[in-house]
Amino acid sequence: MGRSLLIIKPDAVERNLIGEILSRLEKARFIVAAIKMTKLDYDQARKFYAVHEGKPFLDELCKFMSSGPIVPMVLKSDGDTVAKIRELIGATDHKKAAAGTIRHDIAVSLTKNSVHASDSPQNAEQEINFFFS
């Protein structure tokens, strides 16, 4: 089974959408292998998003990701888990996300796009290790 990380971001937690997102993941046949609620401080968010160092949106993203609780989880499925999750959540820009995807349906902006998902199996392992030992 493949594994990947998904984070329910502060905007979705604040709007009480944890159950909605979990339901969609389970209906899509993902297995939740680990889950917790936590809060990042700015420095932790900056470390997590180090891959975006030097990009103009990094500061705003780190402020947002440290603004409230998040729900990171490890998801498992048969096949390419990373690709399957990214298909289910939709494009980063909710305006460009396909109808029926999580971001299309519940995101409110490019930054407040409700979920984060790993973009490669290698990053998935690093991101899982960041939150789960």
N, CA, C and O atoms as a Tinker XYZ file with bonds, in Angstrom:
   532  protein
     1  N      0.833000   -1.192000    0.000000    73     2
     2  CA     0.000000    0.000000    0.000000    64     1     3
     3  C      0.870000    1.245000    0.000000    63     2     4     5
     4  O      1.887000    1.315000    0.690000    81     3
     5  N      0.445000    2.232000   -0.796000    73     3     6
     6  CA     1.130000    3.513000   -0.802000    64     5     7
     7  C      0.652000    4.384000    0.343000    63     6     8     9
     8  O     -0.433000    4.180000    0.887000    81     7
     9  N      1.492000    5.376000    0.710000    73     7    10
    10  CA     1.139000    6.300000    1.786000    64     9    11
    11  C      1.349000    7.731000    1.328000    63    10    12    13
    12  O      2.168000    8.008000    0.451000    81    11
    13  N      0.599000    8.626000    1.934000    73    11    14
    14  CA     0.795000   10.040000    1.681000    64    13    15
    15  C      0.286000   10.825000    2.874000    63    14    16    17
    16  O     -0.428000   10.301000    3.729000    81    15
    17  N      0.671000   12.097000    2.912000    73    15    18
    18  CA     0.202000   12.990000    3.965000    64    17    19
    19  C     -0.848000   13.926000    3.398000    63    18    20    21
    20  O     -0.727000   14.416000    2.275000    81    19
    21  N     -1.871000   14.161000    4.184000    73    19    22
    22  CA    -2.864000   15.189000    3.883000    64    21    23
    23  C     -3.044000   16.004000    5.145000    63    22    24    25
    24  O     -3.102000   15.456000    6.246000    81    23
    25  N     -3.133000   17.318000    4.984000    73    23    26
    26  CA    -3.384000   18.211000    6.114000    64    25    27
    27  C     -4.685000   18.958000    5.858000    63    26    28    29
    28  O     -4.877000   19.547000    4.794000    81    27
    29  N     -5.565000   18.927000    6.831000    73    27    30
    30  CA    -6.731000   19.807000    6.805000    64    29    31
    31  C     -6.252000   21.128000    7.396000    63    30    32    33
    32  O     -5.827000   21.189000    8.549000    81    31
    33  N     -6.326000   22.178000    6.588000    73    31    34
    34  CA    -5.759000   23.479000    6.950000    64    33    35
    35  C     -6.667000   24.261000    7.904000    63    34    36    37
    36  O     -7.832000   23.910000    8.092000    81    35
    37  N     -6.112000   25.337000    8.510000    73    35    38
    38  CA    -6.875000   26.104000    9.496000    64    37    39
    39  C     -8.238000   26.614000    9.012000    63    38    40    41
    40  O     -9.183000   26.663000    9.800000    81    39
    41  N     -8.357000   26.988000    7.754000    73    39    42
    42  CA    -9.650000   27.513000    7.279000    64    41    43
    43  C    -10.735000   26.448000    7.333000    63    42    44    45
    44  O    -11.875000   26.739000    7.695000    81    43
    45  N    -10.390000   25.227000    6.979000    73    43    46
    46  CA   -11.375000   24.138000    6.988000    64    45    47
    47  C    -11.680000   23.685000    8.416000    63    46    48    49
    48  O    -12.819000   23.337000    8.728000    81    47
    49  N    -10.665000   23.688000    9.284000    73    47    50
    50  CA   -10.900000   23.344000   10.694000    64    49    51
    51  C    -11.848000   24.370000   11.308000    63    50    52    53
    52  O    -12.802000   24.011000   11.998000    81    51
    53  N    -11.577000   25.649000   11.052000    73    51    54
    54  CA   -12.402000   26.726000   11.599000    64    53    55
    55  C    -13.861000   26.626000   11.128000    63    54    56    57
    56  O    -14.781000   26.971000   11.868000    81    55
    57  N    -14.059000   26.156000    9.907000    73    55    58
    58  CA   -15.418000   26.048000    9.348000    64    57    59
    59  C    -16.059000   24.692000    9.637000    63    58    60    61
    60  O    -17.088000   24.354000    9.053000    81    59
    61  N    -15.449000   23.913000   10.541000    73    59    62
    62  CA   -15.997000   22.613000   10.954000    64    61    63
    63  C    -16.160000   21.634000    9.792000    63    62    64    65
    64  O    -17.193000   20.975000    9.671000    81    63
    65  N    -15.146000   21.542000    8.944000    73    63    66
    66  CA   -15.207000   20.675000    7.773000    64    65    67
    67  C    -14.349000   19.420000    7.894000    63    66    68    69
    68  O    -14.151000   18.709000    6.909000    81    67
    69  N    -13.838000   19.141000    9.088000    73    67    70
    70  CA   -13.006000   17.949000    9.283000    64    69    71
    71  C    -13.786000   16.692000    8.888000    63    70    72    73
    72  O    -13.286000   15.868000    8.123000    81    71
    73  N    -14.988000   16.546000    9.396000    73    71    74
    74  CA   -15.806000   15.371000    9.096000    64    73    75
    75  C    -16.143000   15.248000    7.623000    63    74    76    77
    76  O    -16.121000   14.149000    7.069000    81    75
    77  N    -16.452000   16.363000    6.987000    73    75    78
    78  CA   -16.762000   16.370000    5.551000    64    77    79
    79  C    -15.568000   15.860000    4.746000    63    78    80    81
    80  O    -15.720000   15.027000    3.853000    81    79
    81  N    -14.390000   16.365000    5.069000    73    79    82
    82  CA   -13.185000   15.966000    4.336000    64    81    83
    83  C    -12.864000   14.501000    4.609000    63    82    84    85
    84  O    -12.566000   13.754000    3.677000    81    83
    85  N    -12.920000   14.082000    5.866000    73    83    86
    86  CA   -12.671000   12.669000    6.199000    64    85    87
    87  C    -13.668000   11.757000    5.480000    63    86    88    89
    88  O    -13.283000   10.699000    4.984000    81    87
    89  N    -14.910000   12.143000    5.420000    73    87    90
    90  CA   -15.928000   11.353000    4.744000    64    89    91
    91  C    -15.589000   11.179000    3.260000    63    90    92    93
    92  O    -15.706000   10.083000    2.713000    81    91
    93  N    -15.176000   12.254000    2.628000    73    91    94
    94  CA   -14.803000   12.168000    1.205000    64    93    95
    95  C    -13.606000   11.245000    1.003000    63    94    96    97
    96  O    -13.566000   10.470000    0.047000    81    95
    97  N    -12.634000   11.329000    1.904000    73    95    98
    98  CA   -11.459000   10.470000    1.807000    64    97    99
    99  C    -11.838000    9.004000    1.979000    63    98   100   101
   100  O    -11.375000    8.148000    1.225000    81    99
   101  N    -12.674000    8.716000    2.962000    73    99   102
   102  CA   -13.084000    7.332000    3.205000    64   101   103
   103  C    -13.950000    6.797000    2.067000    63   102   104   105
   104  O    -13.810000    5.636000    1.681000    81   103
   105  N    -14.839000    7.622000    1.528000    73   103   106
   106  CA   -15.661000    7.195000    0.382000    64   105   107
   107  C    -14.796000    6.897000   -0.838000    63   106   108   109
   108  O    -15.156000    6.065000   -1.670000    81   107
   109  N    -13.653000    7.580000   -0.942000    73   107   110
   110  CA   -12.717000    7.340000   -2.046000    64   109   111
   111  C    -11.787000    6.158000   -1.743000    63   110   112   113
   112  O    -10.851000    5.887000   -2.495000    81   111
   113  N    -12.056000    5.460000   -0.635000    73   111   114
   114  CA   -11.372000    4.231000   -0.256000    64   113   115
   115  C     -9.956000    4.426000    0.274000    63   114   116   117
   116  O     -9.123000    3.525000    0.176000    81   115
   117  N     -9.686000    5.605000    0.836000    73   115   118
   118  CA    -8.424000    5.807000    1.540000    64   117   119
   119  C     -8.580000    5.303000    2.967000    63   118   120   121
   120  O     -9.651000    5.409000    3.565000    81   119
   121  N     -7.508000    4.760000    3.497000    73   119   122
   122  CA    -7.472000    4.302000    4.878000    64   121   123
   123  C     -6.704000    5.346000    5.683000    63   122   124   125
   124  O     -5.584000    5.710000    5.323000    81   123
   125  N     -7.298000    5.825000    6.767000    73   123   126
   126  CA    -6.618000    6.763000    7.655000    64   125   127
   127  C     -5.760000    5.933000    8.609000    63   126   128   129
   128  O     -6.275000    5.250000    9.494000    81   127
   129  N     -4.435000    6.007000    8.411000    73   127   130
   130  CA    -3.497000    5.211000    9.209000    64   129   131
   131  C     -3.029000    5.951000   10.462000    63   130   132   133
   132  O     -2.646000    5.322000   11.448000    81   131
   133  N     -3.061000    7.271000   10.424000    73   131   134
   134  CA    -2.690000    8.088000   11.579000    64   133   135
   135  C     -3.341000    9.451000   11.397000    63   134   136   137
   136  O     -3.479000    9.941000   10.276000    81   135
   137  N     -3.744000   10.063000   12.521000    73   135   138
   138  CA    -4.391000   11.371000   12.451000    64   137   139
   139  C     -4.230000   12.050000   13.798000    63   138   140   141
   140  O     -4.235000   11.392000   14.839000    81   139
   141  N     -4.086000   13.366000   13.775000    73   139   142
   142  CA    -4.038000   14.142000   15.006000    64   141   143
   143  C     -4.371000   15.594000   14.700000    63   142   144   145
   144  O     -4.286000   16.044000   13.558000    81   143
   145  N     -4.750000   16.314000   15.747000    73   143   146
   146  CA    -4.924000   17.752000   15.624000    64   145   147
   147  C     -3.738000   18.396000   16.320000    63   146   148   149
   148  O     -3.336000   17.969000   17.403000    81   147
   149  N     -3.178000   19.428000   15.692000    73   147   150
   150  CA    -2.025000   20.116000   16.251000    64   149   151
   151  C     -2.053000   21.568000   15.795000    63   150   152   153
   152  O     -2.897000   21.960000   14.988000    81   151
   153  N     -1.138000   22.350000   16.310000    73   151   154
   154  CA    -0.994000   23.734000   15.877000    64   153   155
   155  C      0.476000   24.000000   15.652000    63   154   156   157
   156  O      1.300000   23.744000   16.530000    81   155
   157  N      0.806000   24.508000   14.490000    73   155   158
   158  CA     2.182000   24.865000   14.171000    64   157   159
   159  C      2.451000   26.298000   14.600000    63   158   160   161
   160  O      1.561000   27.147000   14.536000    81   159
   161  N      3.672000   26.569000   15.035000    73   159   162
   162  CA     4.059000   27.967000   15.164000    64   161   163
   163  C      4.682000   28.377000   13.821000    63   162   164   165
   164  O      4.890000   27.538000   12.945000    81   163
   165  N      4.971000   29.656000   13.675000    73   163   166
   166  CA     5.464000   30.167000   12.391000    64   165   167
   167  C      6.737000   29.440000   11.951000    63   166   168   169
   168  O      6.867000   29.065000   10.786000    81   167
   169  N      7.672000   29.243000   12.880000    73   167   170
   170  CA     8.940000   28.600000   12.530000    64   169   171
   171  C      8.739000   27.147000   12.081000    63   170   172   173
   172  O      9.411000   26.681000   11.162000    81   171
   173  N      7.820000   26.443000   12.727000    73   171   174
   174  CA     7.519000   25.067000   12.310000    64   173   175
   175  C      6.909000   25.067000   10.899000    63   174   176   177
   176  O      7.260000   24.228000   10.069000    81   175
   177  N      6.008000   25.996000   10.638000    73   175   178
   178  CA     5.410000   26.086000    9.297000    64   177   179
   179  C      6.484000   26.395000    8.262000    63   178   180   181
   180  O      6.475000   25.837000    7.165000    81   179
   181  N      7.389000   27.267000    8.607000    73   179   182
   182  CA     8.473000   27.625000    7.679000    64   181   183
   183  C      9.356000   26.412000    7.398000    63   182   184   185
   184  O      9.789000   26.204000    6.264000    81   183
   185  N      9.619000   25.616000    8.428000    73   183   186
   186  CA    10.424000   24.403000    8.238000    64   185   187
   187  C      9.667000   23.403000    7.363000    63   186   188   189
   188  O     10.252000   22.789000    6.471000    81   187
   189  N      8.369000   23.242000    7.618000    73   187   190
   190  CA     7.577000   22.298000    6.831000    64   189   191
   191  C      7.549000   22.708000    5.353000    63   190   192   193
   192  O      7.655000   21.855000    4.471000    81   191
   193  N      7.410000   23.992000    5.088000    73   191   194
   194  CA     7.314000   24.486000    3.712000    64   193   195
   195  C      8.658000   24.978000    3.167000    63   194   196   197
   196  O      8.683000   25.820000    2.270000    81   195
   197  N      9.772000   24.468000    3.693000    73   195   198
   198  CA    11.111000   24.880000    3.257000    64   197   199
   199  C     11.313000   24.711000    1.754000    63   198   200   201
   200  O     12.115000   25.428000    1.155000    81   199
   201  N     10.609000   23.791000    1.154000    73   199   202
   202  CA    10.715000   23.563000   -0.286000    64   201   203
   203  C     10.324000   24.817000   -1.083000    63   202   204   205
   204  O     10.716000   24.968000   -2.241000    81   203
   205  N      9.554000   25.710000   -0.459000    73   203   206
   206  CA     9.107000   26.939000   -1.125000    64   205   207
   207  C      9.974000   28.153000   -0.764000    63   206   208   209
   208  O      9.606000   29.289000   -1.066000    81   207
   209  N     11.112000   27.917000   -0.126000    73   207   210
   210  CA    11.993000   29.021000    0.273000    64   209   211
   211  C     12.296000   29.910000   -0.939000    63   210   212   213
   212  O     12.620000   29.421000   -2.022000    81   211
   213  N     12.183000   31.224000   -0.732000    73   211   214
   214  CA    12.463000   32.186000   -1.792000    64   213   215
   215  C     11.261000   32.555000   -2.639000    63   214   216   217
   216  O     11.331000   33.492000   -3.435000    81   215
   217  N     10.156000   31.832000   -2.483000    73   215   218
   218  CA     8.959000   32.137000   -3.272000    64   217   219
   219  C      8.161000   33.239000   -2.577000    63   218   220   221
   220  O      8.134000   33.301000   -1.347000    81   219
   221  N      7.515000   34.104000   -3.350000    73   219   222
   222  CA     6.857000   35.279000   -2.765000    64   221   223
   223  C      5.683000   34.971000   -1.837000    63   222   224   225
   224  O      5.314000   35.815000   -1.020000    81   223
   225  N      5.105000   33.808000   -1.942000    73   223   226
   226  CA     3.933000   33.476000   -1.131000    64   225   227
   227  C      4.278000   32.791000    0.193000    63   226   228   229
   228  O      3.385000   32.538000    1.001000    81   227
   229  N      5.564000   32.485000    0.429000    73   227   230
   230  CA     5.948000   31.671000    1.593000    64   229   231
   231  C      5.555000   32.311000    2.924000    63   230   232   233
   232  O      5.004000   31.631000    3.789000    81   231
   233  N      5.823000   33.586000    3.100000    73   231   234
   234  CA     5.511000   34.241000    4.376000    64   233   235
   235  C      4.012000   34.192000    4.663000    63   234   236   237
   236  O      3.603000   33.850000    5.773000    81   235
   237  N      3.198000   34.530000    3.672000    73   235   238
   238  CA     1.740000   34.493000    3.846000    64   237   239
   239  C      1.266000   33.072000    4.168000    63   238   240   241
   240  O      0.413000   32.882000    5.035000    81   239
   241  N      1.815000   32.086000    3.475000    73   239   242
   242  CA     1.443000   30.701000    3.710000    64   241   243
   243  C      1.790000   30.271000    5.138000    63   242   244   245
   244  O      0.984000   29.619000    5.803000    81   243
   245  N      2.977000   30.633000    5.606000    73   243   246
   246  CA     3.399000   30.236000    6.956000    64   245   247
   247  C      2.564000   30.939000    8.026000    63   246   248   249
   248  O      2.224000   30.332000    9.041000    81   247
   249  N      2.236000   32.199000    7.810000    73   247   250
   250  CA     1.353000   32.905000    8.752000    64   249   251
   251  C     -0.008000   32.224000    8.804000    63   250   252   253
   252  O     -0.568000   32.025000    9.883000    81   251
   253  N     -0.537000   31.868000    7.642000    73   251   254
   254  CA    -1.833000   31.197000    7.593000    64   253   255
   255  C     -1.780000   29.835000    8.272000    63   254   256   257
   256  O     -2.646000   29.516000    9.087000    81   255
   257  N     -0.773000   29.028000    7.944000    73   255   258
   258  CA    -0.694000   27.673000    8.487000    64   257   259
   259  C     -0.435000   27.661000    9.994000    63   258   260   261
   260  O     -0.668000   26.644000   10.648000    81   259
   261  N      0.038000   28.763000   10.548000    73   259   262
   262  CA     0.242000   28.849000   11.997000    64   261   263
   263  C     -0.871000   29.647000   12.681000    63   262   264   265
   264  O     -0.762000   29.969000   13.864000    81   263
   265  N     -1.927000   29.964000   11.955000    73   263   266
   266  CA    -3.010000   30.801000   12.496000    64   265   267
   267  C     -4.049000   30.035000   13.304000    63   266   268   269
   268  O     -4.859000   30.647000   14.001000    81   267
   269  N     -4.041000   28.722000   13.225000    73   267   270
   270  CA    -5.037000   27.932000   13.937000    64   269   271
   271  C     -4.704000   26.460000   13.858000    63   270   272   273
   272  O     -3.698000   26.081000   13.258000    81   271
   273  N     -5.535000   25.626000   14.456000    73   271   274
   274  CA    -5.279000   24.185000   14.433000    64   273   275
   275  C     -5.328000   23.609000   13.013000    63   274   276   277
   276  O     -6.036000   24.104000   12.135000    81   275
   277  N     -4.553000   22.553000   12.832000    73   275   278
   278  CA    -4.550000   21.782000   11.586000    64   277   279
   279  C     -4.734000   20.313000   11.942000    63   278   280   281
   280  O     -4.546000   19.915000   13.092000    81   279
   281  N     -5.102000   19.514000   10.947000    73   279   282
   282  CA    -5.292000   18.082000   11.159000    64   281   283
   283  C     -4.470000   17.324000   10.111000    63   282   284   285
   284  O     -4.962000   17.040000    9.019000    81   283
   285  N     -3.204000   16.994000   10.450000    73   283   286
   286  CA    -2.417000   16.163000    9.545000    64   285   287
   287  C     -2.816000   14.694000    9.687000    63   286   288   289
   288  O     -3.190000   14.241000   10.769000    81   287
   289  N     -2.728000   13.965000    8.583000    73   287   290
   290  CA    -3.056000   12.536000    8.628000    64   289   291
   291  C     -2.247000   11.775000    7.589000    63   290   292   293
   292  O     -1.855000   12.320000    6.557000    81   291
   293  N     -2.010000   10.514000    7.885000    73   291   294
   294  CA    -1.373000    9.603000    6.948000    64   293   295
   295  C     -2.487000    8.794000    6.303000    63   294   296   297
   296  O     -3.305000    8.175000    6.984000    81   295
   297  N     -2.501000    8.812000    4.975000    73   295   298
   298  CA    -3.498000    8.054000    4.225000    64   297   299
   299  C     -2.820000    6.942000    3.456000    63   298   300   301
   300  O     -1.711000    7.108000    2.948000    81   299
   301  N     -3.498000    5.800000    3.375000    73   299   302
   302  CA    -2.998000    4.654000    2.623000    64   301   303
   303  C     -4.028000    4.245000    1.589000    63   302   304   305
   304  O     -5.232000    4.428000    1.774000    81   303
   305  N     -3.530000    3.690000    0.498000    73   303   306
   306  CA    -4.406000    3.120000   -0.529000    64   305   307
   307  C     -3.568000    2.216000   -1.427000    63   306   308   309
   308  O     -2.337000    2.242000   -1.390000    81   307
   309  N     -4.258000    1.425000   -2.226000    73   307   310
   310  CA    -3.568000    0.632000   -3.242000    64   309   311
   311  C     -3.132000    1.563000   -4.365000    63   310   312   313
   312  O     -3.803000    2.554000   -4.656000    81   311
   313  N     -2.028000    1.248000   -4.983000    73   311   314
   314  CA    -1.582000    2.019000   -6.141000    64   313   315
   315  C     -0.875000    3.306000   -5.751000    63   314   316   317
   316  O     -0.260000    3.392000   -4.688000    81   315
   317  N     -0.967000    4.306000   -6.620000    73   315   318
   318  CA    -0.277000    5.586000   -6.455000    64   317   319
   319  C     -1.111000    6.497000   -5.552000    63   318   320   321
   320  O     -1.930000    7.283000   -6.028000    81   319
   321  N     -0.893000    6.379000   -4.265000    73   319   322
   322  CA    -1.675000    7.123000   -3.274000    64   321   323
   323  C     -1.544000    8.625000   -3.475000    63   322   324   325
   324  O     -2.537000    9.349000   -3.399000    81   323
   325  N     -0.336000    9.100000   -3.729000    73   323   326
   326  CA    -0.112000   10.536000   -3.916000    64   325   327
   327  C     -0.971000   11.065000   -5.061000    63   326   328   329
   328  O     -1.673000   12.063000   -4.901000    81   327
   329  N     -0.920000   10.409000   -6.199000    73   327   330
   330  CA    -1.686000   10.868000   -7.368000    64   329   331
   331  C     -3.188000   10.789000   -7.113000    63   330   332   333
   332  O     -3.938000   11.679000   -7.516000    81   331
   333  N     -3.622000    9.732000   -6.450000    73   331   334
   334  CA    -5.054000    9.579000   -6.169000    64   333   335
   335  C     -5.569000   10.701000   -5.265000    63   334   336   337
   336  O     -6.646000   11.249000   -5.498000    81   335
   337  N     -4.799000   11.033000   -4.241000    73   335   338
   338  CA    -5.213000   12.107000   -3.333000    64   337   339
   339  C     -5.245000   13.437000   -4.072000    63   338   340   341
   340  O     -6.193000   14.208000   -3.924000    81   339
   341  N     -4.228000   13.705000   -4.855000    73   339   342
   342  CA    -4.161000   14.988000   -5.560000    64   341   343
   343  C     -5.320000   15.118000   -6.550000    63   342   344   345
   344  O     -5.830000   16.218000   -6.766000    81   343
   345  N     -5.730000   14.021000   -7.142000    73   343   346
   346  CA    -6.897000   14.056000   -8.026000    64   345   347
   347  C     -8.164000   14.371000   -7.235000    63   346   348   349
   348  O     -9.010000   15.136000   -7.697000    81   347
   349  N     -8.299000   13.789000   -6.051000    73   347   350
   350  CA    -9.480000   14.006000   -5.219000    64   349   351
   351  C     -9.556000   15.434000   -4.684000    63   350   352   353
   352  O    -10.646000   15.995000   -4.575000    81   351
   353  N     -8.408000   16.027000   -4.351000    73   351   354
   354  CA    -8.455000   17.370000   -3.772000    64   353   355
   355  C     -8.537000   18.463000   -4.835000    63   354   356   357
   356  O     -9.075000   19.536000   -4.561000    81   355
   357  N     -8.023000   18.225000   -6.030000    73   355   358
   358  CA    -8.100000   19.225000   -7.091000    64   357   359
   359  C     -6.912000   20.166000   -7.112000    63   358   360   361
   360  O     -6.017000   20.089000   -6.270000    81   359
   361  N     -6.922000   21.049000   -8.088000    73   359   362
   362  CA    -5.829000   22.006000   -8.297000    64   361   363
   363  C     -5.670000   22.923000   -7.092000    63   362   364   365
   364  O     -6.632000   23.192000   -6.373000    81   363
   365  N     -4.448000   23.399000   -6.879000    73   363   366
   366  CA    -4.149000   24.312000   -5.772000    64   365   367
   367  C     -5.061000   25.533000   -5.810000    63   366   368   369
   368  O     -5.586000   25.958000   -4.781000    81   367
   369  N     -5.243000   26.087000   -6.993000    73   367   370
   370  CA    -6.156000   27.218000   -7.177000    64   369   371
   371  C     -7.571000   26.669000   -7.309000    63   370   372   373
   372  O     -7.908000   26.044000   -8.314000    81   371
   373  N     -8.385000   26.899000   -6.306000    73   371   374
   374  CA    -9.743000   26.337000   -6.294000    64   373   375
   375  C    -10.575000   26.756000   -7.500000    63   374   376   377
   376  O    -11.515000   26.058000   -7.880000    81   375
   377  N    -10.233000   27.892000   -8.101000    73   375   378
   378  CA   -10.968000   28.351000   -9.287000    64   377   379
   379  C    -10.653000   27.493000  -10.506000    63   378   380   381
   380  O    -11.424000   27.454000  -11.464000    81   379
   381  N     -9.513000   26.804000  -10.463000    73   379   382
   382  CA    -9.106000   25.938000  -11.568000    64   381   383
   383  C     -9.344000   24.458000  -11.265000    63   382   384   385
   384  O     -9.128000   23.603000  -12.123000    81   383
   385  N     -9.789000   24.161000  -10.041000    73   383   386
   386  CA   -10.015000   22.773000   -9.630000    64   385   387
   387  C    -11.269000   22.221000  -10.303000    63   386   388   389
   388  O    -12.242000   22.944000  -10.518000    81   387
   389  N    -11.233000   20.957000  -10.624000    73   387   390
   390  CA   -12.375000   20.294000  -11.269000    64   389   391
   391  C    -13.572000   20.243000  -10.319000    63   390   392   393
   392  O    -13.417000   20.127000   -9.103000    81   391
   393  N    -14.750000   20.332000  -10.896000    73   391   394
   394  CA   -15.989000   20.233000  -10.115000    64   393   395
   395  C    -15.994000   18.913000   -9.353000    63   394   396   397
   396  O    -15.592000   17.875000   -9.879000    81   395
   397  N    -16.453000   18.971000   -8.112000    73   395   398
   398  CA   -16.533000   17.772000   -7.290000    64   397   399
   399  C    -15.288000   17.492000   -6.471000    63   398   400   401
   400  O    -15.310000   16.619000   -5.603000    81   399
   401  N    -14.191000   18.219000   -6.727000    73   399   402
   402  CA   -12.989000   18.028000   -5.916000    64   401   403
   403  C    -13.144000   18.813000   -4.616000    63   402   404   405
   404  O    -13.968000   19.722000   -4.521000    81   403
   405  N    -12.355000   18.456000   -3.634000    73   403   406
   406  CA   -12.440000   19.107000   -2.323000    64   405   407
   407  C    -12.184000   20.600000   -2.452000    63   406   408   409
   408  O    -12.957000   21.405000   -1.932000    81   407
   409  N    -11.127000   20.978000   -3.127000    73   407   410
   410  CA   -10.801000   22.404000   -3.231000    64   409   411
   411  C    -11.856000   23.169000   -4.031000    63   410   412   413
   412  O    -12.207000   24.291000   -3.665000    81   411
   413  N    -12.355000   22.595000   -5.089000    73   411   414
   414  CA   -13.409000   23.266000   -5.853000    64   413   415
   415  C    -14.616000   23.541000   -4.972000    63   414   416   417
   416  O    -15.204000   24.622000   -5.013000    81   415
   417  N    -14.974000   22.541000   -4.176000    73   415   418
   418  CA   -16.214000   22.622000   -3.408000    64   417   419
   419  C    -16.110000   23.433000   -2.123000    63   418   420   421
   420  O    -17.096000   24.051000   -1.721000    81   419
   421  N    -14.941000   23.456000   -1.455000    73   419   422
   422  CA   -14.909000   24.101000   -0.141000    64   421   423
   423  C    -13.823000   25.147000    0.063000    63   422   424   425
   424  O    -13.876000   25.872000    1.057000    81   423
   425  N    -12.844000   25.261000   -0.825000    73   423   426
   426  CA   -11.788000   26.262000   -0.636000    64   425   427
   427  C    -12.365000   27.669000   -0.790000    63   426   428   429
   428  O    -13.359000   27.875000   -1.486000    81   427
   429  N    -11.725000   28.625000   -0.130000    73   427   430
   430  CA   -12.200000   30.004000   -0.208000    64   429   431
   431  C    -11.224000   30.942000   -0.916000    63   430   432   433
   432  O    -11.609000   32.038000   -1.321000    81   431
   433  N     -9.977000   30.527000   -1.068000    73   431   434
   434  CA    -8.991000   31.342000   -1.782000    64   433   435
   435  C     -7.798000   30.454000   -2.145000    63   434   436   437
   436  O     -7.763000   29.269000   -1.813000    81   435
   437  N     -6.839000   31.045000   -2.822000    73   435   438
   438  CA    -5.644000   30.301000   -3.206000    64   437   439
   439  C     -4.871000   29.830000   -1.975000    63   438   440   441
   440  O     -4.393000   28.696000   -1.948000    81   439
   441  N     -4.741000   30.673000   -0.967000    73   439   442
   442  CA    -4.058000   30.280000    0.270000    64   441   443
   443  C     -4.963000   29.429000    1.139000    63   442   444   445
   444  O     -4.547000   28.388000    1.647000    81   443
   445  N     -6.202000   29.869000    1.311000    73   443   446
   446  CA    -7.165000   29.145000    2.150000    64   445   447
   447  C     -7.880000   28.101000    1.292000    63   446   448   449
   448  O     -9.086000   28.170000    1.054000    81   447
   449  N     -7.078000   27.128000    0.838000    73   447   450
   450  CA    -7.627000   26.107000   -0.064000    64   449   451
   451  C     -7.936000   24.795000    0.654000    63   450   452   453
   452  O     -8.056000   23.742000    0.026000    81   451
   453  N     -8.062000   24.874000    1.968000    73   451   454
   454  CA    -8.626000   23.835000    2.841000    64   453   455
   455  C     -7.762000   22.613000    3.102000    63   454   456   457
   456  O     -7.836000   22.048000    4.193000    81   455
   457  N     -6.951000   22.185000    2.157000    73   455   458
   458  CA    -6.135000   20.985000    2.356000    64   457   459
   459  C     -4.761000   21.132000    1.709000    63   458   460   461
   460  O     -4.582000   21.853000    0.728000    81   459
   461  N     -3.817000   20.434000    2.286000    73   459   462
   462  CA    -2.489000   20.261000    1.696000    64   461   463
   463  C     -2.321000   18.773000    1.454000    63   462   464   465
   464  O     -2.761000   17.960000    2.268000    81   463
   465  N     -1.690000   18.403000    0.347000    73   463   466
   466  CA    -1.362000   17.002000    0.099000    64   465   467
   467  C      0.041000   16.920000   -0.487000    63   466   468   469
   468  O      0.455000   17.785000   -1.260000    81   467
   469  N      0.750000   15.898000   -0.122000    73   467   470
   470  CA     2.094000   15.666000   -0.651000    64   469   471
   471  C      2.050000   15.593000   -2.168000    63   470   472   473
   472  O      1.072000   15.125000   -2.751000    81   471
   473  N      3.138000   16.069000   -2.812000    73   471   474
   474  CA     3.157000   16.099000   -4.270000    64   473   475
   475  C      4.024000   15.019000   -4.912000    63   474   476   477
   476  O      4.101000   14.929000   -6.137000    81   475
   477  N      4.675000   14.201000   -4.086000    73   475   478
   478  CA     5.476000   13.090000   -4.618000    64   477   479
   479  C      5.647000   12.064000   -3.501000    63   478   480   481
   480  O      5.528000   12.403000   -2.323000    81   479
   481  N      5.921000   10.827000   -3.859000    73   479   482
   482  CA     6.161000    9.814000   -2.816000    64   481   483
   483  C      7.333000   10.184000   -1.900000    63   482   484   485
   484  O      7.292000    9.911000   -0.701000    81   483
   485  N      8.379000   10.807000   -2.463000    73   483   486
   486  CA     9.530000   11.203000   -1.650000    64   485   487
   487  C      9.127000   12.288000   -0.645000    63   486   488   489
   488  O      9.471000   12.209000    0.534000    81   487
   489  N      8.397000   13.297000   -1.121000    73   487   490
   490  CA     7.939000   14.350000   -0.211000    64   489   491
   491  C      6.938000   13.804000    0.795000    63   490   492   493
   492  O      6.898000   14.258000    1.939000    81   491
   493  N      6.134000   12.840000    0.384000    73   491   494
   494  CA     5.168000   12.236000    1.313000    64   493   495
   495  C      5.890000   11.644000    2.513000    63   494   496   497
   496  O      5.463000   11.857000    3.648000    81   495
   497  N      6.962000   10.915000    2.294000    73   495   498
   498  CA     7.695000   10.304000    3.402000    64   497   499
   499  C      8.306000   11.366000    4.312000    63   498   500   501
   500  O      8.264000   11.236000    5.535000    81   499
   501  N      8.870000   12.412000    3.721000    73   499   502
   502  CA     9.446000   13.504000    4.527000    64   501   503
   503  C      8.359000   14.208000    5.334000    63   502   504   505
   504  O      8.553000   14.502000    6.513000    81   503
   505  N      7.223000   14.476000    4.707000    73   503   506
   506  CA     6.136000   15.177000    5.370000    64   505   507
   507  C      5.488000   14.308000    6.463000    63   506   508   509
   508  O      5.136000   14.806000    7.532000    81   507
   509  N      5.338000   13.025000    6.186000    73   507   510
   510  CA     4.822000   12.119000    7.216000    64   509   511
   511  C      5.745000   12.131000    8.423000    63   510   512   513
   512  O      5.276000   12.209000    9.559000    81   511
   513  N      7.039000   12.056000    8.195000    73   511   514
   514  CA     8.019000   12.045000    9.285000    64   513   515
   515  C      8.044000   13.361000   10.064000    63   514   516   517
   516  O      8.409000   13.375000   11.240000    81   515
   517  N      7.661000   14.460000    9.423000    73   515   518
   518  CA     7.585000   15.745000   10.102000    64   517   519
   519  C      6.539000   15.725000   11.213000    63   518   520   521
   520  O      6.749000   16.289000   12.286000    81   519
   521  N      5.406000   15.066000   10.941000    73   519   522
   522  CA     4.289000   15.056000   11.890000    64   521   523
   523  C      4.175000   13.773000   12.721000    63   522   524   525
   524  O      3.663000   13.795000   13.840000    81   523
   525  N      4.652000   12.663000   12.168000    73   523   526
   526  CA     4.475000   11.368000   12.829000    64   525   527
   527  C      5.804000   10.644000   12.912000    63   526   528   529
   528  O      6.452000   10.400000   11.894000    81   527
   529  N      6.214000   10.296000   14.142000    73   527   530
   530  CA     7.504000    9.593000   14.291000    64   529   531
   531  C      7.287000    8.098000   14.301000    63   530   532
   532  O      8.247000    7.336000   14.416000    81   531
